[in-house]
Amino acid sequence: MRVALAESVTALPEGDGWAYEPKFDGHRMVILLDEAGQVTLQARSGRDVTAAFPDLERAAARLPAGAVLDGEVVVWSGGRIDFAAVQQRAAATPLRAGALARALPASYAAFDLLAEGGDDCRRLPYAERRARLVRLLAPWGPPLQAVPSTTDRDTALTWYETLPETGVEGLVAKRLDGAYRSGTRAWLKLRHSDTRDAVVIGCTGPPGRPQALVLALPGDGAPVVSSPLSPEVRAEASRVLPDPAGEGVATAIGIGEITYAALPEEPAVMAEVRQNTTRHATAVVVRFR
């Protein structure tokens, strides 16, 4: 089942005809029940992760046969979403899955209904799919729940300002009359981000034309590898970065450990960095100070 996707934006859309939902910081998952009521849990990649989430498999088995839901798996800890915990759950072997389910119970935040009773709902408008999703889940409750949704932009902006402390990434906006378009970026997502200064401690790629910078962010002792530099920042880097003074090792999101060219501590090179406030915290270098 190919899932619908969202395009990043810098502001919420205005005007009528929009619904807004919190964007949870978890693992995308589709719940599928066949005509016999057999449950399959599918990751965004298409991988079958049923064995890793026995608690959600049992909960989903209560739903009517022929239902297909799209949503996000989260683990709550201390009143906020714990992404490291949900990573543990997703990577669990069948032998460890049961113990982890007891120690780190998962919740499923459903945000769309793709099928009901075997009928494909994807061509229906979002407003109708949403109403059917809420009705389908109403008798059951946790750990299967529909995400909050509002058509009031002011309410959505209040969520945007107040929910980050719980681990919510931002907001997703959907057209009320929009169909569910698998594999297409038909939705809009607004993530939290902030801009701050960072110390440049190294770079990847040729020092004269670096691909990315390695940064020390305020209050964070772990080196952060930036996203690929824009042509403008790359050209500026070739002018302002000193010759490397050695090598270091940092962890790049989606890649793992990499070796980088370490810069001398003095004189310090500063850069203005824009960074998402959630786990998807890829640092984007805006300019050098």
C-alpha positions as CSV (number, residue, x, y, z in Angstrom):
1,M,0.0,0.0,0.0
2,R,1.7,3.2,-1.2
3,V,1.0,6.1,1.3
4,A,0.1,9.7,0.6
5,L,2.9,12.2,1.2
6,A,3.2,15.9,2.2
7,E,5.1,18.8,0.8
8,S,7.0,21.1,3.3
9,V,5.8,24.7,3.5
10,T,6.8,27.7,5.6
11,A,3.3,28.8,6.5
12,L,-0.2,27.3,6.9
13,P,-2.5,27.8,4.0
14,E,-5.3,30.3,4.5
15,G,-8.9,30.4,3.3
16,D,-11.8,27.9,3.5
17,G,-11.7,24.3,2.7
18,W,-8.7,23.2,4.8
19,A,-8.4,20.8,7.7
20,Y,-5.3,20.8,10.1
21,E,-3.9,18.0,12.1
22,P,-0.9,17.7,14.5
23,K,2.0,15.9,12.9
24,F,3.3,13.2,15.4
25,D,6.9,12.3,15.6
26,G,6.7,8.5,15.2
27,H,6.8,5.8,12.6
28,R,4.4,5.8,9.7
29,M,2.3,2.7,9.6
30,V,-0.6,1.3,7.6
31,I,-3.0,-1.2,9.3
32,L,-4.6,-3.6,6.9
33,L,-7.3,-6.2,7.7
34,D,-8.2,-8.6,5.0
35,E,-11.7,-10.0,4.5
36,A,-11.0,-12.7,7.1
37,G,-9.9,-10.1,9.7
38,Q,-6.2,-11.1,9.4
39,V,-4.0,-8.1,10.5
40,T,-1.0,-6.8,8.6
41,L,1.1,-3.9,9.8
42,Q,3.0,-2.2,7.1
43,A,5.8,0.4,7.4
44,R,6.0,3.3,4.9
45,S,8.7,1.4,3.0
46,G,6.2,-1.4,2.4
47,R,8.0,-3.7,5.0
48,D,5.8,-6.0,7.1
49,V,6.4,-5.0,10.7
50,T,3.5,-7.0,12.2
51,A,5.8,-9.2,14.4
52,A,7.5,-6.1,15.9
53,F,4.1,-4.7,17.3
54,P,2.1,-7.5,18.9
55,D,0.2,-5.1,21.0
56,L,-1.0,-3.1,18.0
57,E,-1.7,-6.3,16.1
58,R,-4.0,-7.5,18.9
59,A,-5.7,-4.1,19.1
60,A,-6.3,-3.9,15.4
61,A,-7.8,-7.3,15.3
62,R,-10.9,-5.8,17.0
63,L,-11.6,-3.7,14.0
64,P,-14.0,-4.7,11.3
65,A,-12.6,-6.9,8.5
66,G,-11.7,-5.1,5.3
67,A,-10.5,-1.9,7.1
68,V,-7.3,-0.1,6.0
69,L,-5.9,2.8,8.2
70,D,-3.0,5.2,7.7
71,G,-1.3,6.7,10.7
72,E,1.7,7.1,13.0
73,V,3.0,4.8,15.7
74,V,4.2,6.6,18.8
75,V,5.4,5.7,22.3
76,W,4.6,8.1,25.1
77,S,7.0,8.6,28.0
78,G,6.8,11.2,30.7
79,G,4.0,13.1,28.9
80,R,5.8,13.4,25.5
81,I,6.5,11.3,22.5
82,D,9.7,9.2,22.8
83,F,11.0,8.6,19.3
84,A,14.0,6.6,20.5
85,A,11.5,4.2,22.1
86,V,9.5,3.7,19.0
87,Q,12.7,3.1,17.1
88,Q,13.4,0.3,19.5
89,R,10.0,-1.1,18.9
90,A,10.3,-1.0,15.2
91,A,13.6,-2.8,15.2
92,A,12.6,-5.5,17.6
93,T,13.1,-9.2,16.7
94,P,10.1,-11.5,17.2
95,L,11.8,-12.9,20.3
96,R,12.1,-9.4,22.0
97,A,8.9,-7.9,20.6
98,G,6.7,-9.1,23.4
99,A,8.9,-7.9,26.2
100,L,9.3,-4.5,24.5
101,A,5.5,-4.2,24.0
102,R,5.1,-4.6,27.8
103,A,7.9,-2.2,28.6
104,L,7.2,0.4,25.9
105,P,3.5,0.1,24.9
106,A,2.8,1.7,21.5
107,S,-0.1,3.9,20.5
108,Y,-1.5,4.4,17.0
109,A,-2.5,7.8,15.9
110,A,-4.7,7.2,12.9
111,F,-5.1,10.1,10.4
112,D,-6.8,8.5,7.4
113,L,-9.2,5.8,6.3
114,L,-8.2,4.1,3.1
115,A,-10.8,1.3,3.1
116,E,-13.8,0.2,5.1
117,G,-15.6,-3.1,4.8
118,G,-13.4,-3.9,1.8
119,D,-14.6,-0.7,0.0
120,D,-11.8,1.5,-1.3
121,C,-12.3,5.0,0.3
122,R,-9.3,6.8,-1.2
123,R,-11.4,8.6,-3.9
124,L,-13.7,10.0,-1.2
125,P,-13.1,13.6,0.0
126,Y,-11.1,13.9,3.2
127,A,-14.1,15.3,5.1
128,E,-16.0,12.0,4.5
129,R,-13.0,9.8,5.2
130,R,-12.4,11.6,8.4
131,A,-16.0,11.2,9.6
132,R,-15.9,7.5,8.8
133,L,-12.5,7.1,10.5
134,V,-13.8,8.7,13.8
135,R,-16.9,6.6,13.6
136,L,-14.9,3.4,13.0
137,L,-12.5,4.0,16.0
138,A,-15.1,5.5,18.5
139,P,-16.1,2.1,20.1
140,W,-12.5,1.1,20.8
141,G,-10.3,3.9,22.2
142,P,-6.6,3.5,23.0
143,P,-4.2,2.4,21.7
144,L,-6.0,3.1,18.4
145,Q,-7.1,6.7,18.2
146,A,-7.9,9.3,15.5
147,V,-5.6,12.3,15.6
148,P,-7.2,15.6,16.4
149,S,-8.4,17.6,13.4
150,T,-9.7,21.1,13.1
151,T,-10.9,23.4,10.3
152,D,-10.2,26.5,12.4
153,R,-6.9,28.0,11.4
154,D,-6.5,29.9,14.7
155,T,-6.9,26.6,16.6
156,A,-4.3,25.0,14.4
157,L,-1.9,27.8,15.1
158,T,-2.5,27.4,18.8
159,W,-1.6,23.8,18.5
160,Y,1.5,24.7,16.5
161,E,2.7,27.0,19.3
162,T,1.8,24.8,22.3
163,L,2.3,21.2,21.3
164,P,6.0,21.0,20.5
165,E,6.8,20.3,24.2
166,T,4.9,17.0,23.8
167,G,7.0,15.9,20.8
168,V,4.6,17.0,18.1
169,E,6.6,17.9,14.9
170,G,4.2,20.5,13.5
171,L,1.0,20.4,11.4
172,V,-0.4,18.8,8.3
173,A,-2.9,20.6,6.2
174,K,-5.4,18.7,4.0
175,R,-8.1,19.9,1.6
176,L,-11.5,18.9,2.8
177,D,-12.5,17.9,-0.7
178,G,-9.2,16.1,-1.4
179,A,-8.9,12.5,-2.3
180,Y,-6.2,10.2,-0.8
181,R,-3.5,10.3,-3.4
182,S,-1.0,7.4,-2.9
183,G,2.6,8.3,-3.6
184,T,1.8,11.9,-4.2
185,R,2.7,15.0,-2.1
186,A,-0.9,16.4,-2.0
187,W,-0.8,17.4,1.7
188,L,1.1,20.3,3.2
189,K,3.3,20.0,6.3
190,L,4.6,22.8,8.5
191,R,7.4,21.8,10.8
192,H,8.9,23.7,13.7
193,S,12.3,25.2,13.1
194,D,14.6,27.8,14.6
195,T,17.7,29.7,13.5
196,R,20.8,30.0,15.7
197,D,24.5,30.4,15.5
198,A,26.8,27.3,15.5
199,V,30.6,26.8,15.6
200,V,32.0,25.1,12.4
201,I,34.3,22.4,13.6
202,G,34.8,20.5,10.3
203,C,33.6,19.7,6.9
204,T,33.0,16.8,4.6
205,G,34.3,16.5,1.0
206,P,37.2,18.5,-0.4
207,P,38.1,21.3,2.0
208,G,38.2,23.8,-0.9
209,R,34.7,22.8,-2.0
210,P,33.0,21.2,1.0
211,Q,29.8,19.2,0.6
212,A,28.6,19.7,4.2
213,L,29.7,21.3,7.5
214,V,30.2,19.6,10.9
215,L,28.8,21.9,13.6
216,A,28.7,22.3,17.3
217,L,25.3,23.7,18.3
218,P,24.7,25.6,21.5
219,G,23.9,23.3,24.4
220,D,24.7,20.1,22.4
221,G,28.0,18.3,22.8
222,A,27.5,16.0,19.8
223,P,28.8,17.2,16.4
224,V,26.0,17.7,13.9
225,V,26.5,17.2,10.1
226,S,24.6,19.7,8.1
227,S,22.5,19.0,5.0
228,P,24.3,19.5,1.7
229,L,25.5,23.1,1.2
230,S,23.9,25.3,-1.3
231,P,26.1,26.5,-4.2
232,E,26.3,29.9,-2.6
233,V,27.3,28.7,0.8
234,R,29.8,26.2,-0.7
235,A,31.5,28.9,-2.6
236,E,31.7,31.1,0.5
237,A,33.0,28.2,2.5
238,S,36.0,27.9,0.2
239,R,36.9,31.4,1.1
240,V,36.4,31.5,4.9
241,L,37.3,28.0,6.1
242,P,40.9,27.5,7.3
243,D,43.0,24.5,6.4
244,P,42.1,21.3,8.2
245,A,44.0,20.4,11.4
246,G,43.1,16.7,11.6
247,E,40.2,14.3,11.4
248,G,37.1,13.6,13.4
249,V,34.1,11.3,13.4
250,A,30.4,12.4,13.5
251,T,27.0,10.8,12.9
252,A,25.1,12.0,9.8
253,I,21.3,11.5,9.8
254,G,20.3,8.7,7.5
255,I,24.0,7.7,6.8
256,G,25.7,6.8,10.1
257,E,29.2,7.6,11.2
258,I,31.4,9.6,8.8
259,T,35.0,10.9,8.9
260,Y,35.4,14.6,8.5
261,A,38.2,17.1,8.1
262,A,38.5,18.8,11.5
263,L,39.2,22.6,11.6
264,P,41.5,24.3,14.2
265,E,39.7,25.6,17.2
266,E,41.1,29.1,16.7
267,P,40.0,31.3,15.1
268,A,36.5,30.0,15.5
269,V,34.3,30.1,12.4
270,M,30.6,30.8,13.0
271,A,27.6,30.0,10.8
272,E,23.9,30.8,11.0
273,V,22.0,27.5,11.0
274,R,18.3,26.7,10.6
275,Q,17.3,23.5,12.3
276,N,14.1,21.6,12.8
277,T,13.3,21.2,16.5
278,T,12.4,17.4,16.3
279,R,14.4,14.3,15.5
280,H,14.4,15.2,11.8
281,A,16.8,18.0,12.9
282,T,18.8,18.3,9.7
283,A,20.8,21.5,10.1
284,V,20.7,23.8,7.1
285,V,23.6,26.3,6.9
286,V,22.1,29.7,5.9
287,R,25.3,31.8,5.8
288,F,28.6,32.4,7.6
289,R,28.9,35.0,10.3
